[in-house]
Amino acid sequence: MDMRPRRLAAALVVPGMITTLLMVGGCAATGCTPPAGGRCAGQQPLPPDQLDTSSKVLFSGVGMSPDGRTIIVIVQCGGRLVARESKNEVLLTWIAGSVGPGVMSCANVPLTAHLRRPLGGRPVIDGVTSSRLHPLVCHLGHPPWSSRFYVYVCTTSTN
């Protein structure tokens, strides 16, 4: 029995199988396919700053405590914030929690990361996009419209 046609078929099939396994493995490595209206858990870009200029309340984005030791990021639906410091920069990564399908909205949640030493002149870098961030100096206070709620009231950018 001549085996050459089978070897040829195997030579053509095996690369296709390997490609399929890599694609499926790649999907598994990233976590999930986001459901319609939902979000997969994992690293996400940090949200842009949304500051109400009249009240100076930070609704979304990156802030920093006046002493420069705590970074605050306000994100939708929570998660956790990881800060990796070096003497030259601080790398911030938002690890978002998963959100089920069809979620129309969820709360903006402040996440914090505490630095070993004050930020000073070190740049803050988004761990996903590698873009430089410019945190606002913020403190926990009451918004002008309520004495029962606490929000982050911000003044200026650090750099």
N, C-alpha and C positions, 0 to 999 in steps of 0.2 A: 504494500500500500504506500502510495506516494504522499509524504507529509508536507511538501512544500506549500500547497494552497492553505493548509491549516496554519502554518507558521506565518504566512502572509496575512491571513485574517487576524491572527493573534497580534501581529505587529501593528495592525490598524486599530484593533479594538482596545488594546491596553492603554495607549495614550488618551483615548477618549474617556476611559474609566478613571484614569488618574486625574484628568481635568475635572470630571464630575465630582470626585472625592474632594479635590481641593476647593471647589466652589461651595460644596455643602459644608466642608470643614470651616471655611472662611465665614460662612453665615453663623455657624455654631460658635465660633470664636468671638464674634461681635455681640452675641447675646440673643437678639431676636429681630424679627421684622416688626416695626412698630404697627400696632393696630390702628385702624382708622380713628383719628381724633385722640390717639394716645401717644405714649412715649416709652421707648425702651430704657431700661436702667443702663447707666454707663456714663462715660465722659461726654460732656456737652460743652459748647463754647459758653463763656460767661456772657450774661445778658448786657445789653447797652444800658448806660445810665439813663434813668428817667427821674429827673428832679423837678418837683413843682417849684418854680422860681419864686413865686410869691411867698410860700410858706417855708421853702427850703427843705422840704421833706423828701427823702430818698425813697422812691417807690420801687425801683429796680436798679441793679448795677452794683458797683464796687465803692465801698467807703472804708475809712480807717479811723480808729480811735484817735483822740487828740494826742495821746502819748506815743503813737506810732507802733504800738505792740499788738494791736488786734485789728485784723482785716475783717470787714463785714461785707458779705455779698447777699443781696436780696434777689431771690430767684422764685420762679413759680413752682409750686408743688414740692418743694424741699429737696432733700438729698443730703450730701455732706460735702465739705470743702477741705481740700488737702493743700497745704502750703509747704513747699520745699524751699528752704533758704540756703543760699550760699553767701559768701561775703560780697558778691557782685550783684545778685538779683534775688527776687522772690518769685517762684513759679507757682501760680495758683491753678488748681484743677478742680472743677465742679463735677462731682460724681452724682448725677441725677438719679432719683428714684423712678421706678417704672410707674406709668400712669395708664390706667385701663382705657378701653375703647370708649369713644363718645364723650370724653370729659370736656365740657364746655369751658369751664374755668376752675381754677383752684387758687388757694391763698398764696400771696407773696410771702415767702418765709425768709427771715434773716439767718444766714449761716455764718459762723465765725471761725477764724483760724488765729491762733495765738503764736506770735513770733518770739524766738529766743532773745532777740535784741530788737530795738526800735528800727523801723524801716529806714529812716534817714534818707539818703539820696539814692538808695538802691531802686532800680526799676522793678515794677510789678508786671509779670508776663503771664498771659493766658496760656495754660498748659495744653490747650487743644489747638488754638489758632496761631500761637506764637506771637500774637500782637501785644504791643505794650499798652498797659492800662494806666489810667490816671485817677487813682482813688481820691474821693472827696474826703475832707476831714469832717467827721460826724460824731455826734454825741446822742445818747439816748435821752429823749425829752418828750414833752407833751406837744401834740400838734396844736396850732392856734384854735382849732375848732372843737377841741375836747380836752377835758382834764382827766378823763378816765383811761385813755389809750396812750401807749408809749410808741413812738416812732423814732427813726433816726433823722435828726435835724442836722443839716450839713452846711459848711461855710465855704471852704475853698478847696482847690485841687492841691495836692502835695507836690506834683512835678509835672 
